[in-house]
Amino acid sequence: MRLHSYAPHSIDDVTEEELKNIYSRSMVRRRSPGRAVYDLILASPPHGICPLCAHRIASSIDHYLPKDYFPELSVVPMNLIPCCADCNRIKHSYYPAEAGEQILHPYFHRLGSERWLDADIEYLHAGPVLVYRITAPESWSSDLASCVETHASRLDLFLLYSELGGVEMAEIRHRLNRLLSQSGSETVKAHLIAEAESRQHSNPSSWKTAAYFAMAASNRFCSGDFG
């Protein structure tokens, strides 16, 4: 995908404000002529989940190439991305200048079924923390690998996933303590691997898949240092 090569340019015969108003008045406004298209785009993500963060509910539409710089794309469907309010706010008016600086476009970027999101358990003063990272499959091009890194960095996904992982570890702590006291650390590890494999079957690169594989890989964690 080469949307990074589409540069802002001047428009004749119509003002930028007029083009942007087509979106706000004719698509976003309820009962407007284009509202049905707006609603269709907003309802398109599987399970209603934001395709940018893969966690929060998609409740808004973002202009992949921002309408402040590309008003001529204000109502072009391929430029309208369903997303959550937080991703919309964080991304704001960002647009790429190079191929590797592109944020992932859910209509065009295909990441395949290989795992590419991983995590490790690190122990800080507050206890175990999940630290996320991208592990690019060999099948990816260098540009795609750079795009995924850019995507995660620009949208603060590693911090989001680390925070969600901390909540997940707190919620399962009681069960893990029971397994440890009843059957030992190997049972804890086997349980975490089973949970990871179940999540991998549904989504190989979800933050939960990476979290459970990381917990299972940490001998310290499996031995009872749950935080």
Residue frames relative to the residue before (quaternion, step in Angstrom):
aa qw qx qy qz dx dy dz
M 1.0000 0.0000 0.0000 0.0000 0.00 0.00 0.00
R 0.1396 -0.8315 0.5372 0.0233 3.58 -0.81 1.00
L 0.1842 0.8075 -0.5394 0.1517 3.59 0.94 0.79
H 0.5498 0.6134 -0.3948 0.4069 3.58 1.22 -0.38
S 0.6699 0.5164 -0.2979 0.4424 3.58 1.17 -0.54
Y 0.5589 0.5768 -0.3963 0.4448 3.59 1.30 -0.04
A 0.1415 -0.8405 0.5217 0.0374 3.56 -0.23 1.29
P 0.5714 -0.5646 0.4557 0.3834 3.61 -1.15 0.51
H 0.0568 0.7958 -0.6006 0.0520 3.56 -1.04 0.74
S 0.6052 -0.5796 0.4088 0.3615 3.53 -1.24 0.42
I 0.2643 -0.7618 0.5784 0.1236 3.56 -1.24 0.63
D 0.2944 -0.7573 0.5594 0.1640 3.54 -0.96 0.87
D 0.8352 0.3098 -0.2030 0.4066 3.55 -1.35 0.41
V 0.7892 0.1374 -0.0912 0.5916 3.61 1.15 -0.30
T 0.4285 -0.7127 0.4911 0.2593 3.58 -0.98 0.78
E 0.6305 -0.5303 0.4092 0.3922 3.54 -1.27 0.43
E 0.6447 0.5321 -0.3249 0.4423 3.57 0.99 -0.83
E 0.6316 0.5282 -0.3318 0.4604 3.57 1.02 -0.73
L 0.6541 0.5094 -0.3115 0.4644 3.58 0.97 -0.82
K 0.6723 0.4868 -0.3017 0.4691 3.59 0.94 -0.86
N 0.6378 0.5399 -0.3252 0.4427 3.58 1.08 -0.68
I 0.5391 0.5981 -0.4095 0.4289 3.57 1.17 -0.46
Y 0.6634 0.4979 -0.2988 0.4718 3.56 1.00 -0.85
S 0.7338 0.4452 -0.2594 0.4427 3.60 0.67 -1.06
R 0.7527 0.3979 -0.2173 0.4774 3.59 0.99 -0.78
S 0.7926 0.3445 -0.1622 0.4762 3.56 1.00 -0.78
M 0.7373 0.3399 -0.2387 0.5328 3.60 1.27 -0.04
V 0.7383 0.4231 -0.2439 0.4653 3.57 0.74 -1.02
R 0.6524 0.5333 -0.3238 0.4303 3.58 0.91 -0.88
R 0.4865 -0.6694 0.4810 0.2895 3.56 -0.89 0.97
R 0.8166 0.1934 -0.2235 0.4958 3.51 -1.14 0.91
S 0.4504 0.6597 -0.4756 0.3683 3.58 1.22 0.32
P 0.6866 -0.5204 0.3068 0.4044 3.63 -1.13 0.48
G 0.7678 0.3710 -0.1962 0.4841 3.60 1.02 -0.77
R 0.3865 0.7559 -0.4709 0.2396 3.59 1.24 0.06
A 0.6037 0.5659 -0.3652 0.4265 3.61 1.05 -0.66
V 0.6409 0.5052 -0.3156 0.4842 3.58 1.07 -0.74
Y 0.6171 0.5470 -0.3272 0.4615 3.58 1.01 -0.86
D 0.6901 0.4774 -0.2786 0.4672 3.59 0.84 -0.99
L 0.6311 0.5340 -0.3342 0.4526 3.59 1.03 -0.73
I 0.6499 0.4994 -0.3091 0.4823 3.59 0.97 -0.83
L 0.6694 0.5130 -0.3011 0.4450 3.58 0.91 -0.93
A 0.7165 0.4448 -0.2439 0.4788 3.59 1.08 -0.71
S 0.5121 0.7163 -0.3819 0.2809 3.60 1.25 -0.15
P 0.6162 0.5590 -0.3961 0.3885 3.71 0.93 -0.53
P 0.5522 -0.6028 0.4515 0.3576 3.64 -1.00 0.71
H 0.8497 0.0568 -0.0980 0.5149 3.55 -0.92 1.05
G 0.5682 -0.6341 0.3732 0.3684 3.59 1.22 0.30
I 0.4814 0.6893 -0.4199 0.3418 3.59 1.28 0.25
C 0.5625 -0.6135 0.4475 0.3270 3.56 -1.00 0.89
P 0.3556 -0.7608 0.4973 0.2179 3.63 -0.66 1.00
L 0.6074 0.5706 -0.3611 0.4186 3.60 1.20 -0.23
C 0.7868 0.2451 -0.1449 0.5476 3.61 0.92 -0.84
A 0.2948 -0.7913 0.4821 0.2333 3.60 1.30 -0.35
H 0.6749 0.4737 -0.3106 0.4729 3.58 1.08 0.65
R 0.7800 0.3369 -0.1870 0.4932 3.58 0.64 -1.09
I 0.6120 -0.5616 0.4163 0.3699 3.55 -1.31 0.32
A 0.4239 -0.6812 0.5359 0.2629 3.58 -0.98 0.87
S 0.0561 0.8318 -0.5424 0.1039 3.56 -0.41 1.24
S 0.7614 0.2529 -0.1581 0.5756 3.59 1.27 0.04
I 0.3491 -0.7028 0.5689 0.2463 3.55 -1.33 0.06
D 0.1984 -0.7781 0.5902 0.0825 3.53 -0.90 1.01
H 0.3675 -0.6699 0.5914 0.2576 3.55 -1.19 0.61
Y 0.4172 -0.7250 0.4825 0.2597 3.59 -0.43 1.20
L 0.7120 0.1789 -0.1373 0.6650 3.55 1.02 -0.86
P 0.4308 -0.7699 0.3960 0.2547 3.61 -0.27 1.27
K 0.5247 -0.6745 0.4293 0.2921 3.54 -0.95 0.93
D 0.5446 0.6035 -0.4135 0.4101 3.63 1.17 -0.31
Y 0.7549 0.3356 -0.1853 0.5322 3.59 1.15 -0.65
F 0.7805 0.2197 -0.1030 0.5761 3.56 1.18 -0.62
P 0.0311 -0.8547 0.5178 0.0188 3.62 0.65 1.06
E 0.5970 0.5855 -0.3635 0.4107 3.59 1.14 -0.54
L 0.6906 0.4372 -0.2694 0.5093 3.59 1.30 -0.30
S 0.2928 0.8143 -0.4685 0.1779 3.58 1.28 0.21
V 0.8111 0.1929 -0.0906 0.5448 3.59 0.99 -0.77
V 0.4006 0.6911 -0.4974 0.3383 3.60 1.19 0.45
P 0.4818 -0.7227 0.4007 0.2914 3.63 -0.48 1.14
M 0.6652 0.5113 -0.3373 0.4270 3.63 0.88 -0.77
N 0.6723 0.4774 -0.2953 0.4826 3.58 1.24 -0.35
L 0.6393 0.5127 -0.3174 0.4772 3.61 1.28 -0.09
I 0.0709 -0.8343 0.5448 -0.0461 3.53 -0.42 1.33
P 0.3564 -0.7092 0.5537 0.2520 3.63 -0.76 0.91
C 0.1537 0.7896 -0.5805 0.1261 3.57 -0.91 0.86
C 0.5833 -0.5537 0.4477 0.3908 3.56 -1.30 0.11
A 0.6631 -0.5199 0.3617 0.3989 3.56 -1.24 0.38
D 0.6473 0.5292 -0.3299 0.4383 3.61 1.01 -0.75
C 0.6628 0.4831 -0.3142 0.4781 3.61 0.90 -0.85
N 0.6178 0.5440 -0.3377 0.4565 3.57 1.03 -0.78
R 0.6846 0.4843 -0.2782 0.4683 3.58 0.93 -0.94
I 0.6865 0.4880 -0.2951 0.4511 3.59 0.88 -0.94
K 0.6678 0.4893 -0.3032 0.4719 3.59 0.92 -0.88
H 0.0268 -0.8545 0.5160 0.0524 3.58 1.02 -0.88
S 0.8068 -0.2812 0.2056 0.4771 3.61 -0.75 -0.99
Y 0.3147 0.7694 -0.5036 0.2355 3.58 1.17 0.45
Y 0.1164 0.7531 -0.6469 0.0285 3.53 -1.14 0.68
P 0.5347 -0.6857 0.3993 0.2905 3.60 -1.03 0.75
A 0.2965 -0.7313 0.5878 0.1785 3.52 -1.24 0.61
E 0.7647 0.2185 -0.1181 0.5946 3.57 1.25 -0.50
A 0.6771 -0.5107 0.3427 0.4042 3.57 -1.23 0.49
G 0.7249 0.4518 -0.2455 0.4584 3.57 0.91 -0.91
E 0.6277 0.5379 -0.3321 0.4542 3.57 1.29 -0.11
Q 0.4566 0.6988 -0.4463 0.3224 3.58 1.24 0.08
I 0.3712 -0.6406 0.6182 0.2641 3.53 -1.16 0.68
L 0.5931 -0.5999 0.3938 0.3650 3.57 -1.00 0.75
H 0.2345 -0.7507 0.6055 0.1214 3.53 -0.91 0.98
P 0.4032 -0.7662 0.4371 0.2437 3.64 -0.42 1.14
Y 0.6487 0.5201 -0.3321 0.4455 3.61 1.16 -0.38
F 0.8052 0.3291 -0.1246 0.4772 3.57 1.06 -0.70
H 0.6853 0.4609 -0.3071 0.4728 3.62 0.91 -0.75
R 0.0863 -0.7825 0.6162 0.0217 3.56 -0.91 0.97
L 0.2039 -0.8267 0.5185 0.0785 3.55 -0.52 1.22
G 0.4618 -0.6951 0.4461 0.3235 3.59 1.22 -0.21
S 0.6014 -0.6041 0.4110 0.3232 3.54 -1.34 0.00
E 0.4866 0.6593 -0.4423 0.3646 3.61 1.24 0.09
R 0.5242 -0.6112 0.4795 0.3489 3.56 -1.15 0.56
W 0.0039 -0.8079 0.5893 -0.0081 3.55 -0.93 0.90
L 0.6741 0.4231 -0.3030 0.5242 3.61 1.24 -0.13
D 0.0046 0.7971 -0.6016 0.0512 3.56 -0.74 1.09
A 0.1338 -0.7754 0.6109 0.0870 3.53 -1.33 0.24
D 0.1882 -0.7403 0.6317 0.1323 3.52 -1.35 0.35
I 0.4013 -0.6656 0.5668 0.2732 3.54 -1.24 0.50
E 0.0084 -0.7649 0.6441 -0.0007 3.55 -0.90 0.98
Y 0.3103 -0.7582 0.5470 0.1723 3.57 -1.04 0.78
L 0.0598 -0.7798 0.6229 -0.0195 3.51 -0.67 1.21
H 0.7584 -0.3820 0.2485 0.4661 3.59 -1.26 -0.04
A 0.7040 0.4538 -0.2644 0.4780 3.59 1.14 -0.59
G 0.6781 -0.4608 0.2974 0.4893 3.59 1.26 -0.01
P 0.7801 -0.3356 0.2306 0.4750 3.58 -1.23 -0.38
V 0.0645 -0.7781 0.6249 0.0004 3.53 -1.04 0.92
L 0.3505 -0.7179 0.5617 0.2149 3.56 -1.01 0.82
V 0.1030 -0.7800 0.6169 0.0213 3.56 -0.79 1.09
Y 0.2276 -0.8216 0.5156 0.0853 3.56 -0.47 1.24
R 0.0019 -0.7795 0.6262 -0.0180 3.54 -1.28 0.57
I 0.4409 -0.6571 0.5451 0.2769 3.53 -1.32 0.40
T 0.0766 -0.7563 0.6482 0.0441 3.56 -0.98 0.91
A 0.2211 -0.8297 0.4998 0.1138 3.56 -0.01 1.30
P 0.4234 -0.6907 0.5222 0.2665 3.63 -0.82 0.93
E 0.6142 -0.5730 0.3978 0.3691 3.57 -1.16 0.55
S 0.6194 0.5742 -0.3396 0.4140 3.58 1.17 -0.55
W 0.5878 0.5862 -0.3718 0.4156 3.60 1.21 -0.31
S 0.4457 -0.6292 0.5580 0.3068 3.53 -1.24 0.54
S 0.6321 -0.5256 0.3911 0.4139 3.57 -1.22 0.32
D 0.6217 0.5374 -0.3463 0.4525 3.60 1.06 -0.68
L 0.6570 0.5004 -0.3227 0.4624 3.60 0.92 -0.83
A 0.6339 0.5246 -0.3304 0.4623 3.59 0.96 -0.83
S 0.6588 0.4969 -0.3058 0.4749 3.59 0.99 -0.83
C 0.6241 0.5438 -0.3380 0.4477 3.59 1.04 -0.76
V 0.6615 0.5025 -0.3120 0.4611 3.58 0.93 -0.87
E 0.6360 0.5096 -0.3243 0.4803 3.59 1.01 -0.78
T 0.6455 0.5154 -0.3123 0.4691 3.58 0.96 -0.87
H 0.6366 0.5486 -0.3110 0.4438 3.55 0.94 -0.96
A 0.7004 0.4700 -0.2701 0.4642 3.57 0.79 -1.04
S 0.6783 0.4971 -0.2887 0.4577 3.56 0.98 -0.85
R 0.6869 0.5064 -0.2842 0.4371 3.58 0.82 -1.02
L 0.7620 0.3678 -0.1874 0.4990 3.56 1.00 -0.83
D 0.4328 -0.7308 0.4370 0.2959 3.61 1.29 0.25
L 0.2242 0.8271 -0.4942 0.1463 3.59 1.04 0.71
F 0.6185 0.5502 -0.3674 0.4240 3.61 0.98 -0.69
L 0.6488 0.4945 -0.3161 0.4844 3.58 1.02 -0.79
L 0.6348 0.5272 -0.3286 0.4595 3.60 0.93 -0.86
Y 0.7067 0.4646 -0.2760 0.4567 3.58 0.79 -1.00
S 0.6168 0.5371 -0.3483 0.4580 3.59 1.06 -0.68
E 0.6556 0.5018 -0.3050 0.4748 3.58 1.00 -0.83
L 0.6560 0.4960 -0.3085 0.4780 3.58 0.96 -0.83
G 0.6374 0.5300 -0.3214 0.4578 3.55 1.04 -0.76
G 0.6230 0.5381 -0.3373 0.4566 3.58 1.05 -0.71
V 0.6357 0.5079 -0.3192 0.4858 3.57 1.05 -0.79
E 0.6458 0.5283 -0.3197 0.4492 3.58 0.94 -0.88
M 0.6659 0.4980 -0.3105 0.4606 3.61 0.89 -0.87
A 0.6413 0.5169 -0.3265 0.4637 3.57 1.01 -0.74
E 0.6814 0.5097 -0.2903 0.4378 3.59 0.98 -0.83
I 0.7416 0.3849 -0.2322 0.4980 3.61 1.09 -0.60
R 0.3967 0.7588 -0.4541 0.2463 3.60 1.28 -0.12
H 0.6542 0.5241 -0.3270 0.4363 3.61 0.87 -0.89
R 0.6718 0.4934 -0.2998 0.4641 3.58 0.91 -0.91
L 0.6576 0.5082 -0.3173 0.4567 3.59 0.95 -0.82
N 0.6282 0.5264 -0.3362 0.4639 3.59 1.02 -0.72
R 0.6428 0.5133 -0.3206 0.4697 3.58 1.02 -0.77
L 0.6545 0.5041 -0.3132 0.4685 3.59 0.93 -0.86
L 0.6508 0.5239 -0.3137 0.4512 3.56 0.98 -0.86
S 0.6981 0.4697 -0.2763 0.4643 3.60 0.86 -0.92
Q 0.7026 0.4705 -0.2665 0.4626 3.59 1.06 -0.69
S 0.8605 0.1137 0.0101 0.4966 3.58 0.85 -0.96
G 0.5862 -0.6262 0.3636 0.3634 3.61 1.20 -0.04
S 0.7381 -0.4729 0.2858 0.3873 3.52 -1.38 0.27
E 0.6180 0.5522 -0.3618 0.4270 3.61 1.03 -0.64
T 0.6305 0.5129 -0.3333 0.4778 3.58 1.09 -0.64
V 0.6061 0.5365 -0.3445 0.4756 3.56 1.07 -0.73
K 0.6654 0.5041 -0.3027 0.4599 3.58 0.87 -0.95
A 0.6634 0.5074 -0.3068 0.4564 3.60 0.90 -0.93
H 0.6350 0.5242 -0.3244 0.4655 3.57 1.03 -0.79
L 0.6791 0.4916 -0.2948 0.4586 3.60 0.89 -0.90
I 0.6304 0.5203 -0.3322 0.4706 3.58 1.04 -0.74
A 0.6443 0.5157 -0.3211 0.4645 3.59 0.97 -0.84
E 0.6486 0.5041 -0.3141 0.4760 3.58 1.01 -0.80
A 0.6438 0.5204 -0.3163 0.4633 3.59 1.01 -0.82
E 0.6798 0.4929 -0.2966 0.4549 3.58 0.88 -0.92
S 0.6146 0.5386 -0.3456 0.4612 3.59 1.07 -0.69
R 0.6886 0.4611 -0.2758 0.4870 3.58 0.94 -0.89
Q 0.6087 0.5527 -0.3496 0.4492 3.58 1.08 -0.66
H 0.6187 0.5466 -0.3422 0.4487 3.58 1.03 -0.75
S 0.6960 0.4520 -0.2654 0.4907 3.58 1.04 -0.75
N 0.7889 -0.0912 0.1146 0.5968 3.58 0.91 -0.98
P 0.3351 -0.7989 0.4601 0.1942 3.61 -0.13 1.27
S 0.8032 0.2683 -0.1246 0.5170 3.58 1.04 -0.69
S 0.3062 0.7289 -0.5488 0.2716 3.56 0.97 0.80
W 0.6137 -0.5496 0.4013 0.4003 3.57 -1.20 0.41
K 0.6344 0.5292 -0.3407 0.4488 3.59 1.10 -0.61
T 0.6039 0.5457 -0.3582 0.4574 3.60 1.01 -0.74
A 0.6851 0.4790 -0.2793 0.4724 3.56 0.84 -1.01
A 0.6362 0.5475 -0.3310 0.4312 3.59 0.99 -0.81
Y 0.7126 0.4572 -0.2755 0.4553 3.58 0.80 -0.96
F 0.6237 0.5076 -0.3494 0.4810 3.60 1.04 -0.63
A 0.6426 0.5181 -0.3263 0.4606 3.61 1.02 -0.74
M 0.6490 0.5063 -0.3229 0.4671 3.59 0.94 -0.83
A 0.6686 0.5058 -0.3005 0.4548 3.58 0.95 -0.88
A 0.6827 0.5041 -0.2853 0.4455 3.60 1.08 -0.70
S 0.6515 0.5146 -0.3151 0.4598 3.59 1.23 -0.33
N 0.3385 -0.7540 0.5285 0.1939 3.58 -0.48 1.18
R 0.6142 0.5514 -0.3429 0.4485 3.57 1.06 -0.72
F 0.6657 0.4891 -0.3011 0.4763 3.56 0.94 -0.89
C 0.6927 0.4849 -0.2856 0.4511 3.60 0.82 -0.95
S 0.6594 0.5095 -0.3036 0.4621 3.58 1.20 -0.49
G 0.7396 -0.4645 0.2184 0.4355 3.58 1.23 0.19
D 0.5661 0.5768 -0.4124 0.4205 3.61 1.20 -0.07
F 0.0643 0.8517 -0.5093 0.1048 3.54 0.49 1.30
G 0.5973 -0.5737 0.3681 0.4226 3.58 1.24 -0.08
